[in-house]
Amino acid sequence: MSRKKPGSSRATVAAFSPWVILGGILIVLLILGGSAVFGGCMPIGLPGEVINPPPSIAPAPDLPVTVLPRANVSEGVWYTVYFTKPEYPERQGNRHGGVDQAIVADFERAQKTIDVAVFDLRLPSLADALVRAAERGVAVRALVDYDANQDAREFTDAVAKLEKAGIPVVKDDRGALMHNKFALIDNRLLWTGSMNFTPNDTYRNNNNMLRLDNPALIANYAHIFERLYLIRALDVPAKQIPNPRIQLEGGIALENYFSPNGGAQQAIIRRIQGATKNIRITAFAFTDDPMAELLIAKHNQGVRVQAVFETRNNTGPGAEYGKLKRAGIDVLEDGNCYILHSKLMIIDDRTVITGSYNFTDAANKTNDENLLIIDDPALAKSYIEEFDRIYKQAAHPTKCDGG
């Protein structure tokens, strides 16, 4: 606003009543900037005057969503862990408030990149969030197993939606599975675990997911994503990951493995061999014969072995359920009317083994998989609580009526 000439102020004030002065002020405000006050537009400045734009809205902090009606959530110093909370009967109209809500929140905060490698992607909330990210300029890439899922309309519709938004989608079409389930956001956040991005896995099936911000671990997953994404290119990254073992404060340690033939099977066997007190297992598929023999040996040595296996896979080719049961191991068929999809071991109340890796020969030798072995008693406690929920339901199965 322009200044009055020196000496004119007193005379002007004395000549007019306060109401006239007030009216004049309002007129000046309307001319110079009233539209900003009353109309919500940017203020108009005088010639040569620089008006600072309003401060931009800072992106929301990367705080995890920790309260969800359709998931159990636990936080630690370096992690947030999510467990799906299946309901029976599950209805399409009630598909909200699950783990997908927390993942979507992170997708919405993405500033630069989102890379998703997931066996099956068909949940609208997640597909739509990826499209919105791409529309605001985030570089989104996706890798899915097209060969295994191409007969499902929900899957092909979701893939088409991504491609229509300009998102490059690599469609794995090998006989072996691209079985990973992980997402990288701005190379600052990692989601990984057993949950596919589907309605069933999020709202019907038992699954677990970890939300992590460890740079060394993120570097591993980013390395593998590039390898899978560029698998037909000449400059494919090496198979070896940069940080196979990561040490955190307080004696916490993480081991990271990627299949095929990445050492996951032998790493699990070493941990079972080292068990002295107890082993808890949930498994969608368990056909690994060396692991089964070792569990029986540990049981005979006095180590307490408890397991819950997905019912529909317990009589298939190579299934170890019957062998373990006959050996006297406390192994139950799951009580979820849908599917126990979690792949989990907890050893001696301190070691958690989790990821996309089923306990099968294919997971070891042919499929693209990822596995974490984590030594952290606090994290193990959360997984034990989840195991106890699944075990309790297995001991007293939900009555299923075909709903």
C-alpha positions as CSV (number, residue, x, y, z in Angstrom):
1,M,0.0,0.0,0.0
2,S,1.4,3.5,-0.9
3,R,2.5,5.9,1.9
4,K,0.8,9.2,2.6
5,K,2.8,12.4,2.2
6,P,4.5,13.7,5.3
7,G,2.4,16.2,7.2
8,S,-0.9,15.2,5.6
9,S,-2.1,12.7,8.2
10,R,-3.4,15.0,10.9
11,A,-5.3,17.2,8.6
12,T,-7.0,14.3,6.8
13,V,-8.1,12.6,10.0
14,A,-9.4,15.8,11.4
15,A,-11.5,16.5,8.3
16,F,-13.5,13.3,8.3
17,S,-15.6,11.4,10.7
18,P,-14.4,7.9,11.8
19,W,-17.1,6.3,9.7
20,V,-15.8,8.0,6.6
21,I,-12.3,6.9,7.4
22,L,-13.5,3.3,7.9
23,G,-15.3,3.4,4.6
24,G,-12.1,4.7,2.9
25,I,-10.1,1.9,4.4
26,L,-12.5,-0.7,3.1
27,I,-12.4,0.8,-0.4
28,V,-8.6,0.7,-0.4
29,L,-8.7,-2.9,0.7
30,L,-11.1,-3.9,-2.0
31,I,-8.9,-2.2,-4.7
32,L,-5.6,-3.5,-3.6
33,G,-6.3,-6.9,-2.2
34,G,-9.9,-7.3,-1.2
35,S,-10.3,-10.1,-3.7
36,A,-7.8,-12.1,-1.7
37,V,-9.8,-11.5,1.5
38,F,-13.3,-12.0,0.2
39,G,-12.9,-14.0,-2.9
40,G,-10.1,-16.4,-1.9
41,C,-7.8,-15.4,-4.9
42,M,-4.2,-14.4,-4.9
43,P,-3.7,-10.8,-3.7
44,I,-2.9,-8.2,-6.4
45,G,0.2,-6.1,-5.7
46,L,1.1,-2.6,-6.6
47,P,3.4,-2.0,-9.6
48,G,6.9,-3.2,-8.7
49,E,5.7,-4.8,-5.5
50,V,6.7,-8.5,-4.9
51,I,4.0,-10.4,-3.0
52,N,5.2,-13.7,-1.5
53,P,3.0,-16.7,-2.5
54,P,1.3,-18.5,0.4
55,P,3.4,-21.2,1.9
56,S,3.0,-24.6,0.1
57,I,1.5,-27.4,2.1
58,A,4.3,-29.7,3.3
59,P,3.8,-33.4,2.6
60,A,2.4,-35.3,5.5
61,P,5.1,-37.0,7.5
62,D,5.8,-40.7,6.9
63,L,3.9,-41.8,9.9
64,P,2.3,-45.2,9.7
65,V,-1.4,-45.8,10.0
66,T,-1.7,-47.8,13.1
67,V,-5.4,-47.9,13.9
68,L,-7.4,-50.1,11.5
69,P,-10.7,-51.9,12.2
70,R,-9.8,-54.8,9.9
71,A,-6.2,-55.4,11.0
72,N,-4.1,-56.0,14.0
73,V,-1.1,-53.5,14.2
74,S,2.0,-53.4,16.3
75,E,4.8,-50.8,16.4
76,G,8.4,-51.2,17.3
77,V,11.4,-48.9,17.2
78,W,12.3,-49.8,13.7
79,Y,9.1,-51.5,12.2
80,T,5.3,-51.5,12.0
81,V,3.8,-55.0,11.5
82,Y,0.3,-55.6,10.2
83,F,-1.8,-58.7,10.5
84,T,-5.0,-59.2,8.5
85,K,-8.2,-59.8,10.5
86,P,-10.5,-62.0,8.5
87,E,-14.2,-62.0,9.1
88,Y,-16.7,-64.6,8.2
89,P,-18.8,-64.3,6.2
90,E,-16.9,-61.5,4.4
91,R,-18.9,-59.2,2.2
92,Q,-17.7,-56.9,-0.6
93,G,-19.4,-53.9,0.9
94,N,-17.3,-54.2,4.0
95,R,-13.9,-54.0,2.3
96,H,-12.5,-51.0,4.1
97,G,-10.3,-50.4,7.0
98,G,-7.8,-53.2,6.2
99,V,-4.1,-53.2,5.6
100,D,-4.7,-51.7,2.2
101,Q,-5.7,-48.4,3.9
102,A,-2.2,-48.1,5.4
103,I,-0.5,-48.9,2.1
104,V,-2.7,-46.4,0.3
105,A,-1.8,-43.7,2.8
106,D,1.9,-44.2,1.9
107,F,1.1,-44.3,-1.8
108,E,-0.7,-41.0,-1.4
109,R,2.4,-39.4,0.2
110,A,4.8,-40.6,-2.5
111,Q,6.7,-37.7,-4.1
112,K,9.0,-39.4,-6.7
113,T,8.7,-43.1,-7.2
114,I,6.6,-46.2,-6.4
115,D,7.8,-49.7,-7.4
116,V,5.5,-52.6,-6.9
117,A,6.4,-56.3,-7.3
118,V,3.4,-58.4,-6.5
119,F,2.2,-61.8,-7.6
120,D,-1.5,-60.7,-7.9
121,L,-2.8,-57.1,-8.0
122,R,-6.6,-56.6,-8.2
123,L,-7.7,-54.7,-5.1
124,P,-9.3,-51.4,-6.5
125,S,-8.1,-49.3,-3.5
126,L,-4.5,-50.1,-4.3
127,A,-4.8,-50.0,-8.1
128,D,-6.6,-46.6,-7.9
129,A,-4.0,-45.2,-5.5
130,L,-1.2,-46.1,-8.0
131,V,-3.1,-44.4,-10.8
132,R,-3.6,-41.2,-8.7
133,A,0.2,-41.2,-7.9
134,A,1.0,-41.5,-11.6
135,E,-1.4,-38.7,-12.4
136,R,0.3,-36.3,-10.1
137,G,3.7,-37.1,-11.6
138,V,5.1,-39.9,-9.5
139,A,7.1,-42.5,-11.5
140,V,5.2,-45.7,-10.9
141,R,6.3,-49.1,-12.1
142,A,4.7,-52.5,-11.5
143,L,5.7,-56.1,-11.9
144,V,3.0,-58.9,-11.7
145,D,2.7,-62.6,-12.5
146,Y,0.5,-62.4,-15.6
147,D,0.7,-66.1,-16.6
148,A,-0.8,-67.3,-13.3
149,N,-3.5,-64.6,-13.1
150,Q,-4.6,-63.7,-16.6
151,D,-7.8,-65.7,-16.4
152,A,-9.1,-63.5,-13.6
153,R,-11.1,-60.5,-14.9
154,E,-10.4,-58.4,-11.7
155,F,-6.7,-58.9,-12.3
156,T,-6.7,-58.0,-16.0
157,D,-9.0,-55.0,-15.4
158,A,-6.6,-53.7,-12.7
159,V,-3.6,-54.2,-15.0
160,A,-5.4,-52.4,-17.9
161,K,-6.3,-49.5,-15.5
162,L,-2.6,-49.1,-14.7
163,E,-1.5,-49.2,-18.3
164,K,-4.2,-46.7,-19.3
165,A,-2.7,-44.3,-16.8
166,G,0.7,-44.7,-18.4
167,I,2.1,-47.0,-15.7
168,P,4.6,-49.5,-17.2
169,V,3.6,-53.0,-16.1
170,V,6.0,-55.9,-16.6
171,K,3.9,-59.0,-17.0
172,D,5.8,-62.1,-16.0
173,D,4.7,-65.0,-18.2
174,R,7.1,-67.8,-17.1
175,G,5.9,-71.1,-15.8
176,A,7.6,-70.4,-12.5
177,L,6.0,-67.8,-10.3
178,M,6.9,-64.2,-9.8
179,H,5.7,-64.6,-6.2
180,N,7.0,-61.5,-4.5
181,K,4.8,-59.2,-2.5
182,F,6.6,-55.9,-1.9
183,A,6.4,-52.2,-2.6
184,L,9.0,-49.4,-2.5
185,I,8.0,-45.8,-2.0
186,D,10.5,-43.0,-2.8
187,N,13.2,-45.5,-1.9
188,R,12.4,-44.5,1.7
189,L,9.7,-47.0,2.7
190,L,9.4,-50.7,2.1
191,W,6.2,-52.9,2.5
192,T,6.9,-56.6,2.4
193,G,5.2,-59.8,3.6
194,S,2.8,-62.5,2.5
195,M,-0.2,-60.4,1.3
196,N,-1.1,-60.1,-2.3
197,F,-2.8,-56.9,-3.4
198,T,-6.2,-58.6,-3.6
199,P,-9.5,-58.4,-1.8
200,N,-9.2,-62.0,-0.6
201,D,-5.7,-61.6,0.8
202,T,-6.5,-58.3,2.5
203,Y,-10.0,-59.2,3.9
204,R,-10.4,-62.9,3.9
205,N,-7.1,-64.6,4.3
206,N,-4.5,-64.7,7.1
207,N,-1.5,-62.6,6.1
208,N,1.2,-60.4,7.6
209,M,3.0,-57.3,6.3
210,L,5.9,-55.3,7.5
211,R,6.4,-51.6,7.0
212,L,10.1,-50.7,7.2
213,D,12.3,-47.6,6.6
214,N,15.7,-49.2,6.9
215,P,18.0,-47.8,4.1
216,A,20.2,-50.9,3.8
217,L,17.2,-53.2,3.5
218,I,15.5,-50.9,1.0
219,A,18.7,-51.0,-1.1
220,N,18.3,-54.8,-1.3
221,Y,14.8,-54.7,-2.5
222,A,15.4,-51.9,-4.9
223,H,18.3,-53.9,-6.4
224,I,16.1,-57.0,-6.9
225,F,13.3,-54.9,-8.3
226,E,15.6,-53.5,-11.0
227,R,16.8,-57.0,-11.8
228,L,13.3,-58.3,-12.2
229,Y,12.1,-55.3,-14.1
230,L,15.1,-55.4,-16.5
231,I,15.4,-59.1,-16.7
232,R,15.5,-59.1,-20.5
233,A,17.9,-56.2,-20.8
234,L,21.6,-56.4,-21.3
235,D,22.5,-54.4,-18.2
236,V,20.6,-56.5,-15.6
237,P,21.9,-55.9,-12.1
238,A,23.8,-58.8,-10.5
239,K,21.8,-61.3,-8.5
240,Q,23.8,-60.7,-5.3
241,I,22.2,-58.1,-3.0
242,P,24.3,-55.4,-1.4
243,N,23.3,-56.0,2.3
244,P,22.6,-59.7,3.0
245,R,22.9,-59.1,6.8
246,I,22.0,-55.9,8.6
247,Q,22.9,-55.2,12.2
248,L,20.7,-52.8,14.2
249,E,21.1,-51.4,17.7
250,G,20.3,-53.7,20.7
251,G,21.5,-56.9,19.1
252,I,18.7,-56.9,16.5
253,A,19.8,-58.5,13.2
254,L,18.2,-59.0,9.8
255,E,19.1,-61.6,7.1
256,N,17.6,-61.1,3.6
257,Y,17.2,-63.7,0.9
258,F,15.8,-63.8,-2.6
259,S,14.9,-66.9,-4.6
260,P,15.4,-68.8,-6.8
261,N,18.5,-70.4,-5.4
262,G,19.3,-67.5,-3.1
263,G,20.1,-69.6,0.0
264,A,16.7,-69.2,1.7
265,Q,16.1,-72.9,2.3
266,Q,19.5,-73.5,3.9
267,A,19.1,-70.4,6.0
268,I,15.8,-71.6,7.4
269,I,17.2,-75.1,8.0
270,R,20.1,-73.6,10.0
271,R,17.7,-71.7,12.2
272,I,15.6,-74.8,12.8
273,Q,18.8,-76.7,13.7
274,G,19.7,-74.1,16.2
275,A,16.3,-74.1,18.0
276,T,16.5,-75.1,21.7
277,K,13.0,-74.2,23.1
278,N,10.2,-73.9,20.6
279,I,9.2,-73.6,17.0
280,R,5.9,-72.1,15.8
281,I,4.8,-72.3,12.2
282,T,1.9,-71.1,10.0
283,A,2.1,-72.3,6.4
284,F,0.0,-72.0,3.3
285,A,2.0,-74.8,1.8
286,F,4.5,-77.1,3.4
287,T,6.1,-79.7,1.2
288,D,9.8,-79.3,2.0
289,D,11.0,-82.7,3.0
290,P,14.3,-81.8,4.6
291,M,12.6,-79.2,6.8
292,A,9.9,-81.7,7.8
293,E,12.5,-84.3,8.8
294,L,14.4,-81.7,10.8
295,L,11.2,-80.6,12.7
296,I,10.6,-84.3,13.6
297,A,14.1,-84.6,14.9
298,K,13.8,-81.4,17.0
299,H,10.5,-82.6,18.4
300,N,12.2,-85.9,19.4
301,Q,14.9,-83.8,21.1
302,G,12.3,-82.1,23.3
303,V,11.8,-78.8,21.3
304,R,8.2,-77.9,21.3
305,V,6.9,-77.7,17.8
306,Q,3.5,-76.2,17.0
307,A,2.1,-75.6,13.5
308,V,-1.0,-74.6,11.7
309,F,-1.3,-75.4,8.0
310,E,-3.8,-74.4,5.3
311,T,-6.4,-77.2,5.2
312,R,-6.8,-77.5,1.4
313,N,-3.1,-78.1,0.9
314,N,-2.6,-80.8,3.5
315,T,-3.5,-83.8,1.3
316,G,-1.8,-82.6,-2.0
317,P,1.4,-84.0,-3.6
318,G,4.3,-83.8,-1.2
319,A,2.3,-82.4,1.7
320,E,4.1,-83.0,5.0
321,Y,1.1,-82.5,7.3
322,G,0.3,-86.2,7.7
323,K,4.0,-87.1,8.4
324,L,4.3,-84.4,11.0
325,K,1.0,-85.4,12.6
326,R,2.0,-89.1,12.8
327,A,5.3,-88.1,14.4
328,G,3.4,-86.6,17.3
329,I,3.9,-83.0,16.4
330,D,1.2,-80.5,17.4
331,V,0.1,-79.6,13.9
332,L,-3.5,-78.4,13.2
333,E,-5.5,-77.7,10.1
334,D,-6.4,-74.0,10.0
335,G,-9.9,-72.9,11.1
336,N,-10.4,-69.9,8.7
337,C,-13.3,-70.6,6.3
338,Y,-11.2,-68.9,3.6
339,I,-7.4,-69.4,3.5
340,L,-4.4,-69.3,5.8
341,H,-2.0,-67.6,3.5
342,S,0.7,-66.6,6.0
343,K,4.2,-68.1,5.7
344,L,5.8,-67.8,9.1
345,M,8.2,-69.4,11.6
346,I,9.0,-68.1,15.1
347,I,11.9,-69.8,16.7
348,D,12.9,-69.6,20.4
349,D,10.6,-66.6,21.0
350,R,13.1,-64.3,19.3
351,T,13.6,-65.2,15.6
352,V,10.9,-64.4,13.0
353,I,11.1,-65.9,9.5
354,T,8.6,-64.3,7.1
355,G,8.0,-63.1,3.5
356,S,6.5,-64.5,0.3
357,Y,8.4,-67.8,0.7
358,N,6.3,-70.9,1.0
359,F,8.0,-73.9,2.5
360,T,8.3,-75.7,-0.8
361,D,10.9,-76.9,-3.2
362,A,9.5,-74.5,-5.9
363,A,10.0,-71.5,-3.6
364,N,13.6,-72.5,-3.2
365,K,14.5,-73.5,-6.8
366,T,12.2,-71.8,-9.3
367,N,10.0,-69.0,-8.0
368,D,10.9,-65.3,-7.5
369,E,10.6,-64.9,-3.7
370,N,11.8,-62.8,-0.8
371,L,12.5,-63.8,2.8
372,L,13.5,-62.1,6.0
373,I,15.0,-63.7,9.0
374,I,14.8,-61.3,11.9
375,D,16.3,-61.7,15.4
376,D,14.2,-59.3,17.6
377,P,12.3,-60.6,20.7
378,A,10.0,-57.6,20.6
379,L,8.9,-58.3,17.0
380,A,8.7,-62.0,17.8
381,K,6.2,-61.2,20.5
382,S,3.8,-59.6,18.0
383,Y,4.1,-62.6,15.7
384,I,3.5,-65.0,18.6
385,E,0.3,-63.1,19.4
386,E,-0.8,-63.6,15.8
387,F,0.2,-67.3,15.9
388,D,-1.9,-67.7,19.1
389,R,-4.9,-66.2,17.4
390,I,-4.5,-68.5,14.4
391,Y,-3.9,-71.6,16.6
392,K,-6.9,-70.8,18.8
393,Q,-9.1,-70.6,15.7
394,A,-7.6,-73.9,14.4
395,A,-8.4,-75.6,17.7
396,H,-12.0,-74.2,17.5
397,P,-12.7,-73.8,13.8
398,T,-15.1,-71.2,12.6
399,K,-18.4,-72.9,11.5
400,C,-18.5,-72.4,7.7
401,D,-21.9,-72.5,5.9
402,G,-20.7,-71.7,2.4
403,G,-21.2,-67.9,2.8
